[in-house]
Amino acid sequence: MAAWQALPDNLRDKVSIVGLSGTGSWRKAITEKGGVESIFGPAKRVFVVFDRDDPYENPTGAKSVETAYQQIRADLGRKARRVVLPQGINDVAEFFQRYDWAAFQVLLQRAAEPVRHYPRLDLSRPAPDTDWLVEDLLVANEATVLAGDGGVGKSFITMALALAITGGDESFLGLPIKRHGRVLYVDEENSASLVLQRLNALGLNERHRENLDYIWYAGVDLLHEPEKLLEEAMDSEPVLVVVDSLSRVAVGAEENSNDAMTALMRKGVVPIARDTGAAVLLVHHTDKAGSGPRGASSIRNSADQVISIVAAESKGVKTGTLNIFPSKARRLTRPIQARLDGDIEEDGYVRVVPAEGSQPF
């Protein structure tokens, strides 16, 4: 009634106003009047105005409003447009006690604008160069799964990479390091003594300690509490995040479940890369064939790339060379070969170095 009274005379033959007794009366009203087409068929736009229930003070009322609008939108299609009353205005009658039809038209114009819940990529931007963290190996802002058999040397590789980036090394396995800075390393796999032994054997020094945030056995759960690690990563601003290993941060999840692994990757892993700009390296085990990540196909499909590590053999005997190659590549990455030089027990040091005379394979 308040809206009809405020309606200017020159619009009375162009605008129809329909009042409903409550959010649950939509279905009954249109059924009694012969359906949606009989009431709203000629209309180009149907503006829907609800009372503004505070979701904190009246959660049931707020939920009923949302349910009612979804039903109206389903029945009317794209011609339905929702009008949002200003903060502090509870209903249409109260609005017109304070404002006139011209002010209401501003709300109608806003409601008529296309709905945009999600941001659009600016396609006019020039295409940037690939933002390599390690050239031809790891890309900033992307999530990579590092898959290898147990004991093949995955942790040595990732620890050596972390030290190279935090220590300012020019290259890693012969590949140029394009950016240096902090590394956030999540280790739910190895014992504390083994971590310290390996890091010191790899040459841990004071510069590394200043730039390496090493989270050890902290119960990181990227499936049920993904926001915690994301918050830490946002604050520490790392250029690399290492998570060792996938199975230990997917608490209670079935590794072969595509639903669970999709949730892990999309909610827990990929957002860290996208929101922080860091390269994320997720350590995982290989499948029975030994060339790809174990478990659900969504692990591979959700990652930006997959890098596999396989121990090279000659006539069934391991040669000590590690073949590191992209088993899913969206970038022009290339395979490399590495080996572990030295022994913790005998030499007190270990280095991850390019295999002598290594060639692409």
Protein Blocks (a to p, Z undefined) as FASTA:
>chain_A
ZZmmmpcfklmmmbccdddfbfklmmmmmmmnopjklmmmmpmbdcdddddddfklmmml
mmmmmmmmmmmmmmnmmmbccddddehiabfklmmmmmcfklmmmmmmmmmpccdfbccd
dfkbccdddddfbghkacghiacdddddehilmmmmmmmmmmmmmnopabeehiacfbgc
ddddddfkbcfklmmmmmmmnopafklmmmmccdehklpafklmmmlmmmmmmmnopabd
cdddfklmmghiafklmklmmmmmmmmmmmmmmmnopacdddddddfkopacehjfklmm
mpmbdcddddddeehiaehiacdddfbdfbdcdddddddedjfklnopacddddehiacZ
Z
